[in-house]
Amino acid sequence: MARTRCGKVWMWRWRHNPLRRRSDVADAWILLAAWLIALCGGLLAGLAAGSAVGHGLDRQRAERHPVSAVLTVNAPGKTSASALDGSHVWATVRWTAPDGSTHTGQTKVRPDAKAGTLATVWLDRRGRLTSKPLAPGEASLQAAWTGVLVGLGAAGGLLVGAQLVRLRLARRQSRQWDEEWARVDTPWGWKAG
């Protein structure tokens, strides 16, 4: 017995076919539009997010500046928490702001550092204690990863939304098929299902 080979018919929803319904064409257009919008929208969203994060990190690097501070008390020894974050501990330091006023605050220092040891703290433009800004390479990497994640999230959200629309359309198609089978079966006097 000869085997017949059934291949996949490409773009069947676009070809003229008496069995093709308007909902099949609508489904094809929804799928095409969803992919195009997801690709373009995801790319644009990713580029915009990456650029915004990059500019924000550049601004932080420009606004923050290092200041020398002095440890006011002996730093505590290593703790289990300091072993997890690179073996630094929190300690109180004192520094003089550019306007001449004296400030104190908490920063991370090496364990067992003695009072009077110099430490570097980072201040924002208002003179508040802040974290060290990211290096240019780290900032570029963070901006790129943010752009990639935002782009994938935007594209994924669009594709999920399109899939939900297609699911609703498939349910409608199924109801239409049921109605048409009911109309066809009734004149013949029997039910197929």
trRosetta pair geometry for C-beta under 8 A, 3 or more apart (Angstrom, degrees):
i j d omega theta_ij theta_ji phi_ij phi_ji
9 12 4.4 72 105 -72 111 112
9 15 7.8 -75 157 17 118 145
11 14 4.5 -33 172 33 99 117
11 15 6.4 107 116 -30 85 92
12 15 5.8 -53 -147 28 39 112
12 17 7.1 9 -178 -21 82 153
12 20 7.8 -167 151 -89 78 112
13 20 6.8 136 -144 -136 47 116
13 24 4.9 -153 -135 158 94 96
13 25 6.2 161 169 -92 94 43
13 27 6.6 -113 -139 78 150 97
13 28 3.7 173 117 -62 140 133
14 25 7.7 98 -100 -119 45 80
14 28 6.2 -178 -59 170 77 162
15 20 7.3 -178 83 -53 64 149
16 20 7.1 -131 -156 31 30 142
17 20 4.1 100 65 -20 95 106
20 24 5.0 -114 -159 65 76 144
20 25 6.9 73 164 -45 112 90
21 24 4.8 111 54 -4 71 97
21 25 7.5 -137 99 2 47 83
21 173 7.1 147 71 -127 152 104
21 176 7.6 120 -153 111 160 152
22 25 5.7 -54 -156 38 40 110
22 26 6.2 42 147 -20 70 106
23 26 5.3 -49 -142 39 36 115
23 27 6.2 44 153 -25 65 102
23 169 5.8 167 -166 -178 104 102
23 172 6.6 -161 -124 97 145 109
23 173 5.0 -177 117 -84 153 102
23 176 7.3 170 -6 21 150 155
24 27 5.6 -50 -149 33 30 114
24 28 6.6 31 151 -19 62 104
24 173 8.0 88 -59 -113 68 139
25 28 5.6 -53 -151 35 34 112
25 29 6.4 31 152 -16 66 105
26 29 5.8 -56 -148 39 32 109
26 30 6.2 35 153 -22 66 105
26 169 6.5 -156 104 -140 116 143
27 30 5.7 -52 -146 35 30 112
27 31 6.4 29 155 -18 63 107
27 166 5.9 83 -139 -132 90 94
27 169 5.6 176 -84 119 92 147
27 170 7.7 76 -105 -65 133 76
28 31 5.8 -55 -148 37 30 111
28 32 6.3 27 155 -16 65 108
29 32 5.7 -55 -143 40 32 109
29 33 6.0 28 160 -15 67 110
30 33 6.0 -59 -143 42 26 107
30 34 6.0 28 157 -24 64 110
30 162 5.8 159 162 -160 95 97
30 165 5.8 -146 -160 106 142 124
30 166 5.8 174 106 -74 140 90
30 169 7.2 -177 6 -13 160 156
31 34 5.8 -53 -143 34 26 112
31 35 6.6 21 160 -14 61 106
31 162 7.0 125 -102 160 42 129
31 166 6.9 56 -67 -85 87 137
32 35 6.2 -60 -151 37 28 106
32 36 6.3 21 156 -13 65 111
33 36 5.9 -60 -144 41 31 108
33 37 5.9 23 161 -13 69 112
33 162 7.6 179 86 -116 83 131
34 37 6.1 -59 -140 43 25 104
34 38 5.8 26 159 -21 64 113
34 158 6.2 166 -160 146 78 93
34 159 5.8 105 162 -111 115 56
34 161 7.7 -172 -128 80 113 82
34 162 3.2 29 -109 -93 144 166
34 163 7.9 125 -170 -38 164 60
35 38 5.7 -54 -139 38 27 111
35 39 6.2 26 161 -18 63 107
35 159 7.5 50 -88 -101 55 100
36 39 6.0 -56 -147 36 27 107
36 40 6.2 11 162 -3 65 112
37 40 6.1 -61 -138 49 28 100
37 41 5.1 21 166 -13 68 121
37 158 5.7 -146 109 -175 103 146
38 41 6.1 -52 -120 48 20 105
38 42 5.5 22 170 -20 59 116
38 154 7.7 165 -147 121 63 74
38 155 4.1 84 -180 -151 90 78
38 156 7.8 101 -152 -42 119 21
38 158 4.3 -171 -91 85 85 128
38 159 5.1 37 -98 -52 153 90
38 162 7.7 -85 -45 -3 120 137
39 42 6.2 -56 -138 38 17 108
39 43 6.3 15 159 -17 57 111
39 155 6.8 57 -76 -122 31 122
40 43 5.9 -59 -148 37 27 110
40 44 6.2 20 158 -13 65 110
41 44 5.9 -57 -143 41 29 107
41 45 5.9 28 159 -17 66 110
41 154 5.6 -134 132 145 96 119
41 155 6.7 154 82 -85 89 65
41 158 5.9 109 70 -47 142 155
42 45 5.8 -55 -140 40 28 109
42 46 6.0 28 159 -19 63 110
42 151 4.3 82 170 -176 80 75
42 152 6.6 61 -159 -79 124 22
42 154 4.7 171 -105 83 63 99
42 155 3.0 -3 -72 -52 141 104
42 156 7.9 89 -101 -8 128 58
42 158 7.3 -120 -50 20 94 129
43 46 5.9 -58 -147 38 26 110
43 47 6.3 23 157 -16 63 108
43 151 6.1 46 -90 -142 26 124
44 47 5.8 -55 -144 38 30 109
44 48 6.2 28 158 -17 65 108
45 48 5.8 -57 -145 39 28 110
45 49 6.1 24 158 -16 65 109
45 150 5.4 -135 139 139 97 100
45 151 5.5 156 80 -99 89 56
45 153 7.9 -109 121 71 140 83
45 154 3.9 87 54 -18 162 165
45 155 8.0 -162 43 -35 127 72
46 49 5.9 -56 -142 39 28 107
46 50 6.1 26 160 -16 64 110
46 147 4.2 80 176 174 78 77
46 148 6.1 50 -148 -86 126 23
46 149 8.0 142 -119 51 94 35
46 150 5.3 160 -101 80 56 88
46 151 2.5 -11 -57 -55 123 115
46 152 7.5 67 -82 -14 123 57
46 154 7.2 -137 -41 28 76 124
47 50 5.9 -56 -142 40 27 110
47 51 6.1 26 159 -18 63 110
47 147 6.2 53 -83 -151 24 124
47 151 7.6 66 -17 -77 57 120
48 51 5.9 -58 -146 38 27 110
48 52 6.2 27 156 -19 64 108
48 150 7.9 -104 70 117 80 144
49 52 5.7 -55 -145 37 30 111
49 53 6.3 26 158 -15 65 107
49 146 5.5 -134 139 137 106 96
49 147 5.2 164 80 -102 91 57
49 150 3.7 60 21 41 167 165
49 151 7.4 -146 35 -40 123 72
50 53 6.0 -56 -145 39 29 107
50 54 6.1 31 155 -20 64 110
50 143 4.7 89 -166 162 73 82
50 144 5.9 42 -138 -100 126 31
50 146 5.7 155 -95 80 60 89
50 147 2.6 -10 -52 -60 114 126
50 148 7.7 65 -72 -19 121 56
50 150 7.5 -153 -38 38 72 124
51 54 5.6 -55 -145 38 29 113
51 55 6.3 27 157 -17 65 105
51 143 7.4 80 -71 -174 17 121
51 147 7.6 75 -14 -89 58 122
52 55 6.0 -55 -147 37 28 107
52 56 6.3 29 154 -19 63 109
53 56 5.6 -56 -148 38 31 113
53 57 6.3 27 156 -15 66 106
53 142 6.5 -129 151 122 129 90
53 143 4.4 176 93 -115 105 75
53 146 4.5 77 -17 65 165 158
53 147 7.3 -135 30 -45 124 80
54 57 6.0 -58 -147 39 28 106
54 58 6.3 30 154 -19 64 107
54 139 6.6 103 -133 151 63 98
54 140 6.9 37 -118 -108 108 52
54 143 3.7 45 -65 -121 85 158
55 58 5.6 -53 -146 37 32 113
55 59 6.3 35 153 -21 65 105
56 59 5.7 -53 -148 34 30 112
56 60 6.6 33 151 -20 63 102
57 60 5.5 -46 -148 32 36 114
57 61 6.5 38 152 -20 64 103
57 133 7.1 134 -170 -169 73 101
57 134 5.6 -31 -161 48 122 118
57 139 3.9 170 134 -144 144 115
57 142 6.7 124 -67 74 156 126
57 143 6.5 -120 18 -55 135 107
58 61 5.7 -54 -151 35 32 112
58 62 6.4 29 152 -16 65 107
58 139 6.9 126 -59 158 62 154
59 62 5.7 -57 -148 39 33 109
59 63 6.1 21 158 -13 68 113
60 63 6.0 -64 -140 43 28 103
60 64 5.8 11 169 -9 68 116
60 133 4.6 162 125 -118 100 116
60 134 7.6 58 87 21 130 81
61 64 6.6 -57 -129 41 21 99
61 133 4.3 171 -91 137 63 154
61 134 7.2 -75 -70 61 107 61
61 136 7.4 49 -109 -73 169 71
61 139 7.0 -62 -40 -57 131 155
63 124 5.8 9 137 -157 110 74
63 125 4.7 -73 -165 -33 96 107
64 122 5.0 19 178 178 117 111
64 123 6.8 161 -150 79 69 36
64 124 5.7 -42 -94 -100 76 52
64 125 7.9 -93 -74 -39 38 67
64 130 6.0 -111 -115 80 119 129
64 132 7.4 155 139 -144 146 35
64 133 4.9 162 49 -33 138 113
65 122 7.1 160 79 -150 23 70
65 123 6.1 -25 63 60 74 85
66 120 5.0 -12 -164 -172 118 111
66 121 7.2 142 -153 76 64 33
66 122 5.7 -43 -95 -95 60 69
66 123 7.9 130 -123 15 14 77
66 132 7.8 18 -86 -115 97 92
67 95 5.0 90 125 -177 122 144
67 96 7.8 -150 180 64 126 53
67 97 7.6 -31 -129 -109 164 44
67 120 7.3 143 70 -156 34 62
67 121 5.6 -29 65 68 87 84
67 122 7.5 146 17 -106 78 21
67 123 5.5 26 -3 -7 125 118
68 95 6.8 160 94 -126 43 105
68 118 5.6 -28 -164 -160 105 109
68 119 7.6 133 -160 72 56 37
68 120 6.3 -43 -101 -100 51 62
68 121 8.0 95 -159 22 7 78
69 93 3.9 60 143 158 130 127
69 94 6.2 158 -165 72 89 30
69 95 3.8 -63 -99 -65 88 105
69 107 7.0 110 65 21 153 146
69 118 7.3 132 72 -159 42 58
69 119 5.1 -34 71 71 94 86
69 120 7.1 136 19 -121 87 12
69 121 4.6 39 -15 -5 135 116
70 93 6.4 150 72 -159 31 81
70 94 5.4 -26 61 60 87 86
70 95 7.3 152 12 -79 67 58
70 116 6.1 -17 -170 -138 107 33
70 117 7.3 145 -154 71 60 34
70 118 6.2 -39 -98 -100 63 54
70 119 7.4 151 -102 22 14 82
71 74 7.5 65 145 -101 128 23
71 75 6.5 -68 -148 -44 141 93
71 91 5.8 -4 -137 133 104 134
71 92 7.4 101 -158 83 60 55
71 93 5.6 -49 -95 -102 44 79
71 109 6.4 39 -90 -87 121 173
71 113 5.7 179 -65 123 165 114
71 114 7.1 138 83 103 140 35
71 115 5.3 -138 110 -128 96 40
71 116 6.3 -40 62 24 88 23
71 117 4.6 19 13 51 127 83
71 118 7.9 -110 -7 -58 85 11
71 119 6.0 85 -54 -12 87 119
72 92 4.8 -47 45 108 116 102
72 93 6.4 171 -10 -119 87 22
72 94 5.2 84 -64 -19 109 106
72 104 6.6 2 -30 -131 149 120
72 115 6.3 -21 144 -139 20 100
73 91 6.8 -149 70 -165 82 98
73 92 5.8 47 22 51 102 107
73 115 5.4 -31 -138 -88 16 111
74 112 7.7 -16 -179 -154 98 39
74 113 7.3 176 -157 91 56 51
74 114 5.5 -25 -112 -132 86 48
74 115 5.3 -64 -55 -32 59 85
75 89 5.5 132 177 77 109 119
75 91 4.1 -67 -106 -74 88 144
75 109 5.1 -127 -89 85 148 119
75 110 6.9 129 72 85 162 50
75 111 6.0 -153 121 -143 119 33
75 112 6.2 -48 78 7 99 9
75 113 4.2 50 9 46 130 84
75 114 7.7 -79 14 -51 83 18
75 117 8.0 -49 -14 43 113 137
76 79 6.8 21 120 -38 124 109
76 89 5.3 -132 64 165 87 154
76 91 7.2 -173 9 -84 72 94
76 111 6.9 -50 100 -140 54 83
77 89 7.7 116 106 -42 13 160
77 111 5.3 56 -160 180 38 115
77 112 5.5 34 -106 -63 69 87
78 82 5.2 -136 -148 79 64 127
78 83 6.1 67 179 -59 112 88
78 87 6.3 -30 -117 -144 111 87
78 89 7.1 -144 -106 -52 38 120
78 111 4.5 -17 -61 -111 66 171
78 112 7.8 -28 -27 -24 74 97
79 82 4.8 95 48 6 75 100
79 83 7.2 -131 94 -9 42 85
79 89 6.5 102 10 -108 101 113
80 83 5.7 -49 -153 28 35 116
80 84 7.1 35 151 -20 62 103
81 84 5.9 -57 -160 30 37 112
81 85 6.9 1 158 5 69 109
82 85 6.4 -73 -143 49 36 90
82 86 7.9 -72 -178 71 64 48
82 87 5.5 61 148 -137 93 35
82 88 6.0 -148 -151 69 100 28
82 89 4.7 -34 -92 -75 141 78
82 111 6.1 111 139 -66 160 118
83 87 6.1 26 -108 -85 43 75
85 88 6.6 -73 103 46 97 86
87 110 7.6 16 129 -140 90 66
87 111 6.4 -78 175 -7 83 115
88 108 4.0 56 140 172 129 112
88 109 6.4 154 -161 70 94 16
88 110 6.4 -62 -116 -89 74 35
88 111 7.3 -159 -132 -37 27 74
89 108 6.7 151 73 -146 20 71
89 109 6.5 -36 65 64 71 68
89 110 7.8 19 24 142 86 16
89 111 5.0 83 -7 -90 121 75
90 106 5.1 13 -173 -179 107 114
90 107 7.2 166 -142 89 65 16
90 108 6.0 -47 -87 -92 54 61
90 109 7.9 87 -144 19 15 77
91 106 7.0 158 77 -146 21 71
91 107 6.9 -33 62 66 69 62
91 108 7.7 93 18 -136 79 22
91 109 4.8 -40 31 27 126 122
91 113 6.8 -124 6 63 169 115
91 119 7.9 155 75 -35 116 164
92 104 6.0 13 -176 -180 101 110
92 105 7.3 175 -144 96 65 18
92 106 5.9 -45 -92 -92 57 66
93 104 6.8 173 88 -149 39 66
93 105 6.4 -23 60 66 82 65
93 106 7.5 122 15 -122 81 19
93 107 5.3 -20 11 26 131 112
93 109 7.5 133 -59 -49 118 128
93 119 5.4 -98 -107 58 145 128
93 121 6.1 178 90 -49 146 131
94 102 6.3 5 -176 -176 105 101
94 103 7.0 167 -152 87 59 42
94 104 4.8 -29 -96 -95 75 83
95 102 7.5 169 89 -150 31 60
95 103 5.8 -19 63 63 77 89
95 104 7.9 146 17 -93 64 37
95 105 7.9 -34 18 26 104 100
95 121 5.8 -123 -34 42 151 131
95 123 7.9 -144 100 -53 148 125
96 100 6.6 -19 -177 -148 107 31
96 101 7.2 160 -155 81 64 31
96 102 5.6 -36 -99 -97 70 66
96 103 7.7 149 -104 18 22 76
97 100 7.0 -35 73 33 76 21
97 101 4.9 0 38 59 116 83
97 102 7.7 -153 4 -81 81 17
97 103 5.9 63 -39 -9 103 119
97 123 7.3 145 -120 -136 86 166
97 127 4.7 20 -135 -145 132 127
98 127 7.3 -128 25 -96 88 108
99 127 7.4 -46 10 -85 110 150
101 127 8.0 52 63 177 116 154
103 127 7.3 160 -33 158 156 105
103 129 7.6 -168 135 -44 133 102
105 121 7.1 113 71 -149 118 154
105 129 4.2 -164 132 -35 168 158
106 129 7.8 128 53 131 51 161
107 119 6.2 162 90 134 133 139
107 121 5.1 -122 -71 -103 157 101
107 129 6.9 -129 -69 -164 100 129
109 113 4.8 -75 144 22 125 150
109 117 7.3 118 -168 94 140 127
109 119 5.2 -72 -100 -104 111 141
110 113 4.9 108 68 -51 84 108
113 117 4.5 -108 178 49 105 160
113 119 7.5 67 158 -66 163 114
114 117 5.5 116 63 -35 64 109
121 129 6.0 -48 175 -130 125 95
122 129 7.4 93 75 -160 56 55
122 130 5.4 -74 106 76 97 77
122 131 6.4 7 62 131 134 16
122 132 4.9 161 -30 -88 148 54
122 133 7.1 -180 -164 -14 153 72
123 127 5.4 -13 -176 -143 130 35
123 128 6.5 141 -154 66 76 30
123 129 6.4 -48 -101 -94 69 37
123 130 6.5 105 -140 20 21 92
124 127 7.2 -53 68 13 65 17
124 128 5.2 -4 36 55 106 86
124 130 4.7 73 -41 -17 94 143
133 139 7.7 3 162 -68 93 123
134 138 4.1 -128 -175 96 106 115
134 139 4.4 143 98 -63 120 81
134 142 6.5 -48 -163 4 174 140
135 138 4.7 86 53 12 80 106
135 139 6.8 -148 89 -9 36 89
136 139 5.6 -56 -143 37 29 113
136 140 6.4 31 158 -21 64 104
137 140 5.8 -52 -148 33 31 111
137 141 6.5 29 154 -17 63 106
138 141 5.7 -55 -149 38 32 112
138 142 6.2 31 154 -17 66 107
139 142 5.8 -55 -145 39 31 109
139 143 6.2 30 155 -18 65 107
140 143 5.8 -55 -146 38 29 110
140 144 6.2 30 155 -20 64 108
141 144 5.8 -54 -146 36 29 111
141 145 6.3 25 158 -15 65 107
142 145 5.9 -55 -144 39 30 107
142 146 6.2 32 156 -21 64 107
143 146 5.7 -55 -147 36 29 113
143 147 6.4 32 154 -20 63 106
144 147 5.7 -56 -151 36 30 112
144 148 6.4 29 153 -19 65 105
145 148 5.6 -51 -146 36 34 112
145 149 6.2 29 157 -15 67 107
146 149 6.0 -58 -145 40 29 107
146 150 6.1 24 158 -15 66 110
147 150 6.0 -57 -141 40 27 106
147 151 6.0 27 159 -19 64 111
148 151 5.8 -59 -147 39 26 111
148 152 6.3 22 158 -15 64 108
149 152 5.9 -55 -144 40 29 108
149 153 6.1 30 156 -19 64 109
150 153 5.6 -56 -145 39 30 113
150 154 6.2 29 157 -19 66 106
151 154 5.9 -54 -144 36 28 107
151 155 6.2 22 159 -12 64 109
152 155 5.9 -57 -142 43 29 107
152 156 5.8 30 158 -20 66 112
153 156 5.7 -56 -140 40 26 111
153 157 6.2 29 159 -21 63 107
154 157 5.8 -54 -147 35 27 111
154 158 6.5 26 155 -16 62 106
155 158 5.8 -56 -151 37 31 110
155 159 6.3 26 155 -16 66 109
156 159 5.8 -57 -144 40 31 108
156 160 6.2 32 156 -20 66 106
157 160 5.8 -52 -144 36 30 110
157 161 6.4 32 155 -19 62 106
158 161 5.7 -56 -150 37 30 113
158 162 6.4 29 153 -17 65 105
159 162 5.6 -51 -146 37 34 111
159 163 6.3 38 153 -22 65 104
160 163 5.6 -52 -147 35 32 113
160 164 6.6 35 152 -21 63 102
161 164 5.7 -52 -152 32 33 112
161 165 6.7 32 150 -17 64 102
162 165 5.6 -52 -151 36 37 112
162 166 6.3 36 150 -18 67 105
163 166 5.5 -52 -145 39 34 112
163 167 6.3 41 151 -25 65 102
164 167 5.5 -47 -146 31 33 115
164 168 6.6 34 153 -17 62 102
165 168 5.8 -54 -153 36 33 111
165 169 6.4 33 148 -18 65 107
166 169 5.4 -53 -147 39 35 114
166 170 6.2 40 152 -24 67 102
167 170 5.6 -49 -146 33 32 113
167 171 6.6 34 152 -19 63 101
168 171 5.8 -51 -152 33 33 112
168 172 6.6 34 149 -18 63 104
169 172 5.5 -53 -150 36 35 113
169 173 6.4 39 150 -22 66 103
170 173 5.5 -49 -147 34 34 114
170 174 6.4 39 152 -22 64 103
171 174 5.6 -51 -150 33 33 114
171 175 6.6 34 151 -17 64 102
172 175 5.7 -53 -152 35 34 111
172 176 6.5 35 150 -20 65 105
173 176 5.6 -55 -150 36 33 113
173 177 6.4 36 151 -21 66 102
174 177 5.7 -49 -149 33 32 112
174 178 6.5 35 152 -19 63 103
175 178 5.6 -52 -150 35 34 113
175 179 6.4 33 153 -18 66 104
176 179 5.7 -54 -149 36 33 111
176 180 6.3 28 155 -16 66 108
177 180 5.8 -59 -146 40 30 108
177 181 6.2 29 157 -18 66 106
178 181 5.9 -55 -145 37 28 108
178 182 6.3 31 155 -21 63 107
179 182 5.7 -56 -151 35 30 113
179 183 6.6 29 152 -18 64 105
180 183 5.6 -52 -149 35 35 111
180 184 6.3 30 154 -16 67 107
181 184 5.7 -56 -143 40 33 108
181 185 5.9 30 160 -18 69 111
181 192 6.2 -88 -178 40 116 129
181 193 7.2 46 139 -5 142 119
182 185 6.1 -55 -137 39 26 108
182 186 6.4 33 162 -30 61 108
183 186 6.3 -53 -147 24 25 113
183 187 7.8 17 163 -11 56 99
184 187 7.2 -65 -167 31 30 100
184 188 7.4 12 150 -5 63 114
185 188 6.0 -74 -160 43 38 107
185 190 6.4 -91 -171 92 92 52
185 191 5.1 66 160 -118 143 46
185 192 5.3 -123 -95 -10 129 89
186 189 7.8 48 178 -66 33 26
